[in-house]
């Protein structure tokens, strides 16, 4: 519970900081949006349909960017909430799948295969252990399908961003390897409790922070670093979920002690649910949020701003310098809070 | 190497709609309403047609502070392509033309490929 509160608190702080930083007349799409032609309004800065389409057209390959501008220009002339939403939703869907995907297609296909594998093994386990007889199982399966589909959508979007696929997938491998190393590589050990001292802060703070910081330094900006952390979260979550459901299917109700007094089906259902919570909720949430904070903090500490600054003549300070100083202070506070939380969690882990 | 697969029925509807008045430039949303396609279907079709050289596209500068709009019409190759299409696809095109909106701006922009 403490970890969840910590992560949700981190999300809140991150969103507030982001809002404060981008509030004054910045495009809502931020640096995620496409380039705006000279003299044109910031087309991503309008209502929700415009922001959605601005985000989606940012996924297009460079040689398709003008088609994104064409969609945005057309949306700009449309009036009425419903027509704007219909147009933006359709164009966004098209922009998300419009080729060329390049090498991202292979990575997205791999993610889809892993997600489909997880769903298939879940279905097999549900049938094999007789779990598919209650309404709750079907509701759970629907929720699982929605989560996996959402992860695939997010993963596909992130893979299309330049410079994100390589470090993001490498980060995902690193995160998954860390969870497996701490939990235990074998199926039986993986399903048992984590007994290693300090494992919790290591997995939810140190490893995600390393991914966010490493991704930022690799990709060269905080924006890319945050995307690297998100892609690592998605890919590691999907991979570990597949491993987890394979372990549950193979071990069943055997292996480590299960729920006292529960039937085989009850124990298997409990373990399948645990895989969703650990691999598809806790791991991605921790990796994305802590990685987000680490990426931002790394960029601030490394470059003093989200992107490496081009060489500019010295201005001698002024309001902009003062604002940058305040922003840097905020990120240092966020980083300090993250470190403090890690120390608290480490202490709790060692005292057990 | 680019593969030129046969156009889909929807693509043929778009081609027929454009061929109904080949000299007229059309906005994307006009084609959405004229052909009866969703925007998510229309734009990928336009991209494919442009990639195959069947479509000319140009930009109409927007008013001050507004983004430009993209306009489309058949290229010479596109007109030849439509002329060579089998007649079986024509009823769909006639149905599409029924809902065509009138009135388009005079364009000063140069053609783009």
HADDOCK unambig.tbl for C-alpha pairs under 7 A between the chains (distance, minus, plus):
assign (segid A and resid 39 and name CA) (segid B and resid 65 and name CA) 5.92 0.50 0.50
assign (segid A and resid 40 and name CA) (segid B and resid 65 and name CA) 4.61 0.50 0.50
assign (segid A and resid 40 and name CA) (segid B and resid 66 and name CA) 4.98 0.50 0.50
assign (segid A and resid 40 and name CA) (segid B and resid 67 and name CA) 4.82 0.50 0.50
assign (segid A and resid 41 and name CA) (segid B and resid 65 and name CA) 4.67 0.50 0.50
assign (segid A and resid 41 and name CA) (segid B and resid 66 and name CA) 5.14 0.50 0.50
assign (segid A and resid 41 and name CA) (segid B and resid 67 and name CA) 6.18 0.50 0.50
assign (segid A and resid 70 and name CA) (segid B and resid 69 and name CA) 5.91 0.50 0.50
assign (segid A and resid 70 and name CA) (segid B and resid 70 and name CA) 5.13 0.50 0.50
assign (segid A and resid 73 and name CA) (segid B and resid 67 and name CA) 5.17 0.50 0.50
assign (segid A and resid 73 and name CA) (segid B and resid 68 and name CA) 5.57 0.50 0.50
assign (segid A and resid 73 and name CA) (segid B and resid 69 and name CA) 4.90 0.50 0.50
assign (segid A and resid 74 and name CA) (segid B and resid 28 and name CA) 6.76 0.50 0.50
assign (segid A and resid 74 and name CA) (segid B and resid 29 and name CA) 6.62 0.50 0.50
assign (segid A and resid 74 and name CA) (segid B and resid 69 and name CA) 6.00 0.50 0.50
assign (segid A and resid 87 and name CA) (segid B and resid 39 and name CA) 5.63 0.50 0.50
assign (segid A and resid 90 and name CA) (segid B and resid 38 and name CA) 6.48 0.50 0.50
assign (segid A and resid 90 and name CA) (segid B and resid 39 and name CA) 5.10 0.50 0.50
assign (segid A and resid 90 and name CA) (segid B and resid 40 and name CA) 3.81 0.50 0.50
assign (segid A and resid 91 and name CA) (segid B and resid 39 and name CA) 5.56 0.50 0.50
assign (segid A and resid 91 and name CA) (segid B and resid 40 and name CA) 4.57 0.50 0.50
assign (segid A and resid 93 and name CA) (segid B and resid 40 and name CA) 6.16 0.50 0.50
assign (segid A and resid 94 and name CA) (segid B and resid 40 and name CA) 4.88 0.50 0.50
assign (segid A and resid 94 and name CA) (segid B and resid 44 and name CA) 6.63 0.50 0.50
assign (segid A and resid 98 and name CA) (segid B and resid 44 and name CA) 6.82 0.50 0.50
